[in-house]
Amino acid sequence: MPDVKASVPTANVKETSDSDTFTIPEVAIVNKINDQLTIGIGAFGVSGMGVDYRDKDPNLNNLYTNFQFMRIIPAISYEVMPGFSLGGSLHLAWGSLDLAKGASQDYGLGAQVGIGYDLGMISVGAEYTSEIAMTYKNVQVVSGQYRDLKLTQPQEFAIGVGVKPMPNLKVGLDIRWINWSDAKGYKDFGWDDQWVFALGGEYKIDKLALRAGYNYGKSPLDDIYLPGVPNTDPRFQNAFFNVVGFPAVAEHHFTFGGGYQFTKHFTLNVSFVYSPKADVKFVNGGTTVVKSEMTQTSIGIGLDWNF
């Protein structure tokens, strides 16, 4: 549930985006074949964003964006030796992009590999996810002509460590690198690579699990400064679209949640995520052309069945 606002200081304009609620589905099943082999498949809505300034002040160009990206992931894990496992998966991707000219969809293919080592009280792991190239046809209008947009989901690399100091307490730390600067589309928008740090813990009291965490990743989109170019310049148009249309500026995330095991086979999980206000601006020749700010909240509900 993002709360996104855009302002044009020189025109004393400030508007709130009407795109304020998104539903993100997830479903998965995992089956342990034997003591060494585990397989699974899941479908996940993993990323997306969008704003809606239609019917708002014309200084915001009636901008509308809607991006959705989903992965279907069949995966396999094999315990090579006690405590040491190797895993791999295919990523069958679907994406949809609408820039107010009608939605365009595309499909892509990627892969993921990982290793994990469980030492008992401490466990460590690492994984690599490949990029996924996507092309959305006829979604942009440039000089009166429809143009395709290549928007590649970037490659990622992550490492993590988990500690279990007590039977009912778990703490984990993940560090992830996201290669925006080499991903088509995002590279053209000037996005920077991200280092994302995540810390979380779970404390169990009988059938109740309490969870909390914190996640930080510096915004891949920095303030944009141009030397003073006309608004017909492609650099001006690109900067305006970046700041207003794709304001991916959230940096801090605070997470809270819990789970309750009602029966041997059924658990209910809930979560809440809050990301405080962050902003980005476009400055041309010393004058702030436009500024976006965003606050996010998220509520999650998960139903787990163990057969």
Phi, psi and omega per residue, in radians:
M1 nan 1.389 -3.128
P2 -1.344 2.491 2.995
D3 -1.957 1.768 -3.010
V4 -1.998 2.318 3.121
K5 -2.264 2.514 3.058
A6 -2.184 2.475 -3.129
S7 -2.345 2.563 3.038
V8 -2.076 1.671 -3.011
P9 -1.010 -0.666 -3.078
T10 -1.184 -0.379 3.126
A11 -1.880 0.107 -3.122
N12 0.939 0.806 -3.090
V13 -2.002 2.363 2.993
K14 -2.556 2.134 -3.078
E15 -2.239 2.688 3.097
T16 -1.871 2.287 3.127
S17 -1.124 2.427 3.096
D18 -1.400 -0.180 3.080
S19 -1.459 1.587 -3.005
D20 -2.150 0.003 3.128
T21 -2.522 2.265 3.113
F22 -2.315 2.455 3.080
T23 -1.884 2.214 -3.060
I24 -2.094 1.892 -3.095
P25 -1.507 2.652 3.020
E26 -2.534 2.443 3.035
V27 -2.627 2.443 -3.096
A28 -2.723 2.718 3.038
I29 -2.417 2.408 -3.138
V30 -2.203 2.390 -3.120
N31 -2.316 2.144 3.094
K32 -1.536 1.891 -3.071
I33 -1.201 -0.814 3.076
N34 -2.667 -2.922 -3.078
D35 -1.132 -0.318 -3.092
Q36 -1.937 -0.558 -2.971
L37 -1.890 2.249 3.074
T38 -2.294 2.378 3.091
I39 -2.200 2.794 3.120
G40 -2.883 2.912 3.039
I41 -2.608 2.466 -3.131
G42 -2.563 2.757 3.042
A43 -2.173 2.173 -2.988
F44 -2.333 2.298 2.889
G45 -1.420 1.894 -2.938
V46 -1.848 -0.323 3.118
S47 -2.816 2.862 3.131
G48 2.882 2.854 3.094
M49 -2.946 2.957 3.110
G50 2.984 2.677 3.066
V51 -2.343 2.795 3.112
D52 -2.446 1.774 3.083
Y53 -1.961 0.398 3.026
R54 -1.150 2.538 -3.113
D55 1.117 0.351 3.041
K56 -1.837 -2.951 -3.140
D57 -1.032 2.335 -3.087
P58 -1.088 -0.295 3.087
N59 -1.112 -0.293 3.089
L60 -1.681 0.184 3.018
N61 1.066 0.372 -3.128
N62 0.907 0.656 -3.000
L63 -1.200 2.362 3.093
Y64 -2.417 2.259 3.066
T65 -2.401 2.539 3.072
N66 -2.628 1.960 -3.118
F67 -2.140 2.250 3.107
Q68 -2.281 2.459 -3.129
F69 -2.486 2.229 -3.055
M70 -2.313 2.552 3.103
R71 -2.181 2.362 2.935
I72 -1.817 2.129 -2.934
I73 -2.189 1.783 2.902
P74 -1.435 2.326 -3.009
A75 -2.408 2.756 3.115
I76 -2.492 2.494 3.106
S77 -2.335 2.444 -3.129
Y78 -2.356 2.233 3.113
E79 -1.484 1.791 -3.066
V80 -1.178 -0.754 3.076
M81 -2.521 2.861 -3.092
P82 -0.872 2.064 3.096
G83 1.566 -0.299 -3.079
F84 -1.944 2.112 -3.066
S85 -2.229 2.601 3.022
L86 -2.034 2.517 -3.141
G87 -2.451 2.758 3.097
G88 -2.729 2.723 3.133
S89 -2.705 2.736 2.933
L90 -1.696 2.586 3.071
H91 -2.057 1.843 3.096
L92 -1.636 1.891 -2.925
A93 -1.829 2.562 3.003
W94 -2.275 2.344 3.116
G95 -2.337 2.638 3.100
S96 -2.408 2.256 -3.127
L97 -2.294 2.262 3.112
D98 -2.276 2.100 3.089
L99 -2.010 0.742 3.120
A100 1.256 0.174 3.092
K101 -2.014 0.246 -3.064
G102 1.788 2.530 -3.080
A103 -1.343 2.449 3.020
S104 -2.116 2.444 -3.096
Q105 -2.115 2.665 3.079
D106 -2.636 2.866 3.131
Y107 -2.160 2.623 -3.136
G108 -2.571 3.005 -3.087
L109 -2.375 2.336 3.079
G110 -2.471 -3.040 -3.111
A111 -2.605 2.844 3.141
Q112 -2.537 2.415 3.068
V113 -2.300 2.621 -3.119
G114 -2.714 2.822 3.061
I115 -2.319 2.637 3.096
G116 -2.537 2.503 -3.141
Y117 -2.372 2.077 -3.111
D118 -1.791 1.996 -3.122
L119 -1.753 0.187 -3.098
G120 1.767 -1.650 3.134
M121 -1.284 -0.449 -3.130
I122 -2.151 2.416 3.021
S123 -2.306 2.534 -3.127
V124 -2.296 2.728 3.134
G125 -2.789 2.886 3.080
A126 -2.645 2.631 3.120
E127 -2.631 2.679 3.062
Y128 -2.226 2.324 3.093
T129 -2.077 2.233 -3.101
S130 -1.330 2.848 3.034
E131 -1.280 2.797 3.089
I132 -2.276 2.015 -3.100
A133 -1.465 2.268 3.132
M134 -2.303 2.564 3.068
T135 -2.268 2.137 3.138
Y136 -1.844 2.056 -2.957
K137 -1.516 2.383 3.003
N138 0.972 0.772 -3.127
V139 -1.793 -0.273 3.139
Q140 -2.045 2.557 3.021
V141 -1.990 2.032 -3.136
V142 -2.173 2.096 -3.114
S143 0.913 0.704 3.087
G144 1.411 0.029 -3.117
Q145 -1.993 2.415 3.060
Y146 -1.281 2.439 -3.077
R147 -2.376 2.524 3.075
D148 -1.331 2.716 3.073
L149 -2.226 2.108 3.053
K150 -1.554 2.146 -3.085
L151 -2.315 1.669 -3.059
T152 -1.537 2.266 2.992
Q153 -1.267 2.216 -2.944
P154 -1.287 2.779 3.000
Q155 -1.270 2.688 -3.104
E156 -2.420 2.650 3.011
F157 -2.409 2.378 -3.084
A158 -2.476 2.600 2.990
I159 -2.262 2.699 -3.118
G160 -2.680 2.724 3.080
V161 -2.404 2.430 3.092
G162 -2.144 2.472 3.142
V163 -2.224 2.389 3.109
K164 -2.172 1.432 -3.066
P165 -1.227 -0.420 3.089
M166 -2.388 2.754 -3.112
P167 -1.007 -0.490 -3.081
N168 -1.865 0.224 -3.123
L169 -2.306 2.261 3.083
K170 -2.278 2.436 3.095
V171 -2.321 2.412 -3.128
G172 -2.372 2.592 3.073
L173 -2.300 2.230 3.079
D174 -2.110 2.526 3.001
I175 -2.241 2.199 -3.049
R176 -2.243 2.401 3.053
W177 -1.921 2.232 -3.125
I178 -2.074 2.136 -2.957
N179 -1.610 1.116 -3.141
W180 -1.091 -0.633 -2.972
S181 -1.168 -0.287 3.110
D182 -1.920 0.092 -3.121
A183 -1.600 2.210 -3.109
K184 -1.001 2.486 -3.073
G185 1.578 -1.150 3.112
Y186 -1.123 -0.630 3.073
K187 -1.062 -0.759 3.131
D188 -1.171 -0.523 3.114
F189 -1.360 -0.154 3.121
G190 1.478 0.404 3.129
W191 -1.271 2.496 3.104
D192 -1.669 2.769 3.031
D193 -1.103 2.687 3.137
Q194 -2.089 2.426 2.858
W195 -1.869 2.125 -3.080
V196 -1.991 2.230 -3.124
F197 -2.006 2.249 -3.103
A198 -2.312 2.285 3.120
L199 -2.246 2.299 -3.126
G200 -2.638 2.853 3.132
G201 -2.611 2.762 3.095
E202 -2.366 2.329 3.097
Y203 -2.175 2.175 -3.068
K204 -1.835 2.361 3.040
I205 -2.171 1.691 -3.072
D206 1.014 -1.983 -3.099
K207 -1.613 -0.028 -3.102
L208 -1.792 2.324 3.064
A209 -2.044 2.232 3.101
L210 -1.922 2.377 -3.027
R211 -2.350 2.603 3.053
A212 -2.705 2.693 -3.126
G213 -2.860 3.015 3.111
Y214 -2.513 2.427 -3.092
N215 -2.349 2.309 3.093
Y216 -2.322 2.290 2.991
G217 -2.536 2.098 3.133
K218 -1.009 2.407 -3.135
S219 -0.933 2.319 3.088
P220 -1.277 -0.226 -3.116
L221 -1.922 1.950 3.111
D222 -1.573 2.913 2.996
D223 -0.960 2.464 -3.072
I224 -1.881 2.241 3.139
Y225 -2.133 2.156 3.040
L226 -2.036 2.696 -3.021
P227 -1.327 -0.038 -3.097
G228 1.992 1.251 -3.107
V229 -1.917 2.685 3.117
P230 -1.147 2.729 -3.086
N231 -1.250 -0.087 3.031
T232 -1.530 -0.170 3.141
D233 -1.200 2.336 3.133
P234 -0.974 -0.541 3.124
R235 -1.155 -0.677 3.098
F236 -1.127 -0.840 -3.106
Q237 -1.115 -0.696 3.137
N238 -1.147 -0.732 3.137
A239 -1.149 -0.745 3.129
F240 -1.069 -0.788 3.142
F241 -1.119 -0.729 -3.134
N242 -1.013 -0.869 -3.036
V243 -1.275 -0.666 -3.081
V244 -1.605 -0.741 -3.001
G245 -1.445 -0.629 -3.110
F246 -2.266 1.112 -3.076
P247 -1.405 1.220 -3.092
A248 -1.447 1.282 -2.962
V249 -1.976 -0.002 -3.137
A250 -1.067 2.323 -3.101
E251 -2.117 -0.822 -3.097
H252 -1.763 2.363 3.079
H253 -2.317 2.208 3.069
F254 -1.914 2.229 -3.020
T255 -2.139 2.466 3.110
F256 -2.436 2.585 3.139
G257 -3.033 -3.105 3.139
G258 -2.945 2.911 3.093
G259 -2.522 2.615 3.106
Y260 -2.356 2.210 -3.131
Q261 -1.568 1.741 -3.078
F262 -1.254 -0.683 3.114
T263 -2.393 3.113 3.108
K264 -1.041 -0.495 -3.014
H265 -1.939 -0.118 -3.024
F266 -2.300 2.271 3.112
T267 -2.301 2.402 3.049
L268 -1.855 2.248 3.112
N269 -2.091 2.460 3.073
V270 -2.315 2.693 3.140
S271 -2.585 2.747 3.073
F272 -2.460 2.320 -3.138
V273 -2.185 2.345 3.079
Y274 -2.238 2.253 3.071
S275 -2.096 1.989 -3.088
P276 -1.181 2.975 -3.013
K277 -1.047 2.356 3.015
A278 -2.375 2.717 -3.086
D279 -2.503 2.875 3.099
V280 -2.582 2.577 -3.104
K281 -2.390 2.773 3.076
F282 -2.054 2.082 -3.113
V283 -2.016 2.227 -3.127
N284 -2.149 1.990 3.139
G285 1.078 0.590 3.128
G286 1.515 -0.089 3.133
T287 -1.899 2.258 3.101
T288 -1.277 1.990 -3.113
V289 -1.362 -0.838 -3.099
V290 -2.724 2.673 -3.140
K291 -2.451 2.441 3.064
S292 -2.116 2.522 3.046
E293 -2.380 2.633 -3.046
M294 -2.568 2.419 2.932
T295 -2.153 2.481 -3.108
Q296 -2.258 2.472 2.918
T297 -2.293 2.661 -3.114
S298 -2.558 2.443 3.084
I299 -2.124 2.293 3.136
G300 -2.167 2.500 3.082
I301 -2.290 2.195 -3.137
G302 -2.227 2.395 3.104
L303 -2.006 2.128 -3.101
D304 -2.029 2.218 3.015
W305 -1.995 2.317 3.131
N306 -2.022 1.985 -3.043
F307 -1.616 nan nan
